[in-house]
Amino acid sequence: MSTRLDLTRLKGDLAGGVTSAVLTIPVSMGYGVLALAPLGDQYITVGILAGLYSAIFIPLTILLLGDRHPLMYAPRSVVTFLLASVIAGNLAQTQGPRTLVLVFLITFLAGIFQALFGILRLGNLIRYIPAPVMAGFQNAVAVLIFLSQLAPILGVPRQLPILQVVAHPWLAQPLTGLVGVVTCLVIWLGPRVAPRIPPIVLGLVVGTGTYYGLAALGLREGLGPIIGAIPAALPTPSYFTGFVSVLAPGQLRQFLPTVALAAATLALIASLDALLCAKTAESVTSARIPGNRILWLLGVGNTVTACFGGIAGGINLGSTFTNFRAGGRTRASVALTVALLLMTVVFLGPVIGLVPRVVIAATLVVVSIQLLDRWSVQAARRLLARDFVYWKAAALDLLVVVLVATVTIVYNLVAGVAVGMAVAVLFFLLRMSKSVVRRCYRGDVVRSRRTRDPRLMELLSGEGRKIVTFELEGPIFFGTAEYLASRVEAALRQETSYVVLDLKRVNELDSTGARVIQQLHDRLAREGKRLLVSHAQDNPLLWSVLKDMGVAAALAQDALFVDTDAALEWVEDQLIIGSRSGAALGDEVSLDRLAVLAGLGAAERELVGRALERRVYRQGDVVIKEGDADRSLFMISKGTASVKVALAGQAREKRLASFSPGAVFGEVALLDEEPRSATVTADEELVCYVLDDTCFRALTREHPSIAIKLLTNLSRELSRRLRKANAMISQLEG
């Protein structure tokens, strides 16, 4: 069974390696030509080899470093065009024998930077480049590649402007254009006609056949040139000594700053491209690909390939997927691809030289069209069709895409990325500045979980307007702090005495945000009002900033609460103390003041009083235990009791509800005759009047009118709690 499995895997690796090699050859040749095109037609053969060397030495180096993933590597469109633009803008004017040294030195240094990104584990940071910036960059590259290949497809010299060709169409070669169009159509429609043959390979064969078919008919003069002779020889690392010579005083040393900056930019873009490709490859191969390790491996691979005269490369998704679909599952398939590519360079140079340039150009035209970012194209269509719910966000993203693409096309790739990053950061700050306040509510609608005497609850229904709570989320920094300050200022224009800042969902706080909180505290203090903060110590970084900036000391301990519920309860107590009902917090409530006994005459209260048992509990005593069959009704005369649950993974409890003097609890079990659903403990010395189930049933039989009044009062209390819960839910959800 094992032998059969090994044979099956070997067969799959062989099929995958051969198929990937066939697909990689024309793509690498095309990108090699594209990279060195700014230097002129005399460098086309060098470009062909540079592309093929990239597809050979990058995977070979990665294999030797021990990587086992069946990933294929080759030049990448975005990376290649960035290199071409750098050459066009900085090196094309330095024509001479040492020009290629500078070109490949860019790849060499970019590989070093890329390896450092991986070693320093910067792969995660590179991922934070906004998607619209990359989409605009990618679309610009697609347009520029397309425009750069129009000249060879039309059969005119590269230095001839396209607008001049449009004005003088007789300068073009129609037959060359015909070969280019045929090649494009075959590549584009190939998957429908011959799905088993890679479309680029099919286009290469049909396009070349069409070219030589027209030449056989005596039309050779109307056709463009071929690639030309490619010397057949083993590649050697001949450029390494040239890299060292650049450091020595001389004419090339002046280009070192330009080369270093270009290399850093190339490394950044190549790294992001590699991480995106690795993520995409994971979804197909189902194998986890560590991003930082891939950057390190690719960096070393690019430095090695530069020494041999190869351009920068990355993960080739097309060849990787082809390899996987053909059965390639191990690094043997990669090794086979490398071997076949090396044999092609050594033995098939003359054959490659016979390929028409227009066919290579047509291949790149199709690649450029396929390179257009699908998301931005679809988003533009949906925006025009008004198919977005929140169209402003999509419009802003597309604006970044268009801006980056325009700047890149008009100026250069580096400027496009810089502008895109700046605009994306600006839009991010604008969005974040409006989202710091998650929710805002007043204390007359959303209250603490403490259940109080109905008369006190009625008091809080009016006085609670003086409390305003801000639930905050995200970072409080220079872009959001002023928005928070303006929201608090607006709340203070109404009748507000207490402001509660809920920091539970705040994940970052800078010095500006801390100063704004300090300023809010100072202003409220001057006006005789209070600023309270909850969840300040949940996040150690947040708490450190508050302490370092002096905010924690200014607020003092009595303004810091573990949660918002505790802050609301404290404020409610202050409002009650400041009212005529303040004594209700400390005095023992007599029977005639209990709301559950409202409506009873003196004789009826005396009768009920004889049925009640007065119990006293110490702090921490369990009043009701979850699961007990006891169905007694508890009426609090003094102290408080709470229903709490332990929070998983934390050394504290969360309060579900609290009961104050005048409140009742335990009525649910009395009414539905089910076991207790929660545990209730005394927060302090607690005095309760208890009506057990037996006495209640006796009252129901012997004094039904009293029982009806008790049930009516209990129903009224339950309705009051339900209304409060509905109002809170409505406020919070709204």
Secondary structure as UniProt FT lines:
FT   HELIX           2..36
FT   HELIX           37..39
FT   HELIX           41..43
FT   HELIX           44..64
FT   TURN            65..66
FT   STRAND          73..74
FT   HELIX           77..86
FT   HELIX           87..91
FT   TURN            92..93
FT   TURN            97..98
FT   HELIX           99..119
FT   TURN            120..121
FT   HELIX           123..126
FT   TURN            127..128
FT   HELIX           131..148
FT   HELIX           150..154
FT   TURN            158..159
FT   HELIX           162..167
FT   HELIX           169..171
FT   HELIX           174..193
FT   TURN            195..196
FT   HELIX           199..214
FT   HELIX           215..219
FT   HELIX           220..222
FT   TURN            238..239
FT   HELIX           240..246
FT   HELIX           252..255
FT   HELIX           256..285
FT   HELIX           291..307
FT   TURN            308..309
FT   STRAND          314..315
FT   HELIX           317..326
FT   HELIX           331..347
FT   HELIX           349..353
FT   HELIX           357..371
FT   HELIX           374..384
FT   TURN            385..386
FT   HELIX           391..410
FT   HELIX           413..432
FT   TURN            433..434
FT   STRAND          437..442
FT   TURN            443..445
FT   STRAND          450..451
FT   HELIX           454..463
FT   HELIX           464..466
FT   STRAND          467..476
FT   TURN            478..480
FT   HELIX           481..492
FT   STRAND          498..509
FT   HELIX           511..526
FT   TURN            527..528
FT   STRAND          530..534
FT   TURN            536..537
FT   HELIX           540..548
FT   TURN            549..550
FT   HELIX           551..555
FT   HELIX           557..559
FT   STRAND          560..561
FT   HELIX           564..577
FT   HELIX           580..585
FT   HELIX           591..593
FT   HELIX           595..597
FT   TURN            598..599
FT   HELIX           602..611
FT   STRAND          613..617
FT   TURN            619..620
FT   STRAND          622..624
FT   TURN            626..627
FT   STRAND          633..638
FT   STRAND          641..646
FT   TURN            648..649
FT   STRAND          653..659
FT   TURN            661..662
FT   STRAND          664..665
FT   HELIX           667..672
FT   STRAND          680..682
FT   STRAND          686..691
FT   HELIX           693..702
FT   HELIX           704..733
//
